[in-house]
Amino acid sequence: MNQPNQPQQINLELGEKEAEGIYSNFVVISHSPAEFVFDFTRMLPGVPKAKVYARIIMTPQHAKSLLRALTENIEKFENQFGEIKMLGGDPGKPFGFQPPPSEKKES
């Protein structure tokens, strides 16, 4: 008899290319009423242009599920390895490689 709250086991197939993974240190997130779009890129010092290496599109409900799963996994990680320190000191200030400021057009 299946229990209603028992998680379903899913078998994942991981291809050789996908198993290599894609490194990203910058993500651009946009959304509409129907979807969230995540463009994963790499910012490199001295390079004003970043290539999108992966684009993930999901429904708002799946985006919120991703947020919950990521929050849960960060909590588990920090419980095991300690708090993840954010570089830069000022929590509102960006760190790492930043895109060049966009030029503001005057009206």
Secondary structure, DSSP 4 states (H G I P E B T S, - for coil): ---TTSPPP------HHHHH----SEEEEEE-SS-EEEEEE---TT-----EEEEEEE-HHHHHHHHHHHHHHHHHHHHHH-PPPPTTS-TTS--SS-PPPPPPPP-
